[in-house]
Structures are given as structure tokens and as C-alpha cells.
Amino acid sequence: MDFLLWGVLPYVMFIVLVGGLIWRYRYDQFGWTTRSSQLYESRLLRIGSPIFHFGLLAVIAGHFFGLVIPKSWTEAAGMSEGLYHFNALLVGSIAGVGTLGGILILIYRRRKTGPVFMATTNNDKLMYVVLVAAIAFGLWTTVASVFSNDHGITYRETVSPWFRSLFILQPDIASMAAAPLAFHMHTLVGMVLFTIWPFTRLVHAFTAPLHYLFRPYIVYRSRDKGASVPARSGWSEVGTHDRDTRKR
């Protein structure tokens, strides 16, 4: 079971993620969007969306720092393990609570606003459930990694080495298997989220508007008041009336 979960499933997730993005881009480019619903309701959107997105950016940065940066590197930089965990608890808790609060506001808005809820696909409904579960388990692991009674086992010695080993195609299954249950649950839910990612509105996260950097400037010119053409009321003559009058 450990081999299937931590040695096979991550690569299956990656294949589905990449293959789903390619399929979506080739056959559903018009659907590669968030399907914005701002026209239907904007008050809750203005509150929930920034909280969620800024919190998510902090969560991503925290995951990168915790999973990619080895423990030996932070110790060599002079950061003690206690200081590292204090920063992880402080920043991680704030980012996690903000992300969770933001997505709950957006879900409430989507459920209570009729047109917005009707425009929500079944895939997106599943995505919201998995996303909330991933954030909740993430908060759980953040607290558990600091207040766990077993300080000999941390994600920096179990999950992080396993995560880095995936990129060299030599998964460290034993390290991941030794991680606490909270980290197993968070990792599994995260893999489910990335598996369904290409088939939901989350696909827009992989769209970078790089063409904005190269598009020409839009020039706005004010119209000269003296050259303005007065608006005409009613139907305009087509010119046949004048010719008929001259003939008479």
C-alpha cells in the first residue's frame, strides 16, 4: 500500500494533470476561464477573492519553503529549528486561516446568489469540497507539526525528503510512510485536488497573460468640440426626395 500511495500515485496524478491541461487547451480553449460572475454579485466577491488569493500565495510560498528547502540549508543559514517552527506556525496559521475564510466567503456567495450557483458545474462543486478539505488538513498539519508530542518526527524529515525524491524518479517511500497521519491525509487530498484541477475553473491558474507585455499601446484621443457632429433625430433622408423635387 505504501508503494502504491507514495511511489505510484504521485506520478499518476502528474500524468493526469499534464494530460488534462493539454486536452483542455486543445479542445476547450473557450472554457479555459474562471467563468467570472462579478456581474451578478460583487460585494462579497470584493471581500472574499483578495483574502483567498493573497492567502493562497502565502500558502504556496510556505509549501515551497518547507518542502523544497532542506533542513540543513536553514540550519547553515543560522535559523534554529525552534525559530523555523515558530515562523511556520505564525505565518502558516495566518495564511491558512485567511485562505480558508476567503474560500468560505466565496462558497457562501456562490450558493446564495442564484445565477452564480446555476453557473457552477458539478466538477466545480467537487473541487470546492476537495479544496476546503485540503486547506483544513493543511491547518491541521501546521498545528500538529509544532505541538505534536513526538518531536522526533517532522515533515522536514519525512514529507520533504519524499517530495524532493519524486523529481529524481527515486521516491523515498520509507520517509513518507514514517510521517504522521495528518501529513498523509493532507498529501492525499492535495493529490486529489491536482488530479481534478484541469477539469475545473482552477485551470485558469495556469494561464499567464504574457501577451499583455507585448501588445501595442492603446491610444485614447479626445474629440475636438468644434469638429463634433450633432446628433440627428429620426430617419435621415436618402437623397431621392431632392431629385424628385427638381424634376417637378
Sequence and secondary structure as in RCSB ss.txt:
>XXXX:A:sequence
MDFLLWGVLPYVMFIVLVGGLIWRYRYDQFGWTTRSSQLYESRLLRIGSPIFHFGLLAVIAGHFFGLVIPKSWTE
AAGMSEGLYHFNALLVGSIAGVGTLGGILILIYRRRKTGPVFMATTNNDKLMYVVLVAAIAFGLWTTVASVFSND
HGITYRETVSPWFRSLFILQPDIASMAAAPLAFHMHTLVGMVLFTIWPFTRLVHAFTAPLHYLFRPYIVYRSRDK
GASVPARSGWSEVGTHDRDTRKR
>XXXX:A:secstr
 HHIIIIIHHHHHHHHHHHHHHHHHHH GGG S    TTT  HHHHHHHHHHHHHHHHHHHHHHHHHHS HHHHH
HTT  HHHHHHHHHHHHHHHHHHHHHHHHHHHHHHHHSHHHHHT  HHHHHHHHHHHHHHHHHHHHHHHHHH S 
TT  TTTTHHHHHHHHTTT   HHHHHTS HHHHHHHHHHHHHHHHGGGSGGGGGG   GGGGTS         G
GG      S    SHHHHHHHH 
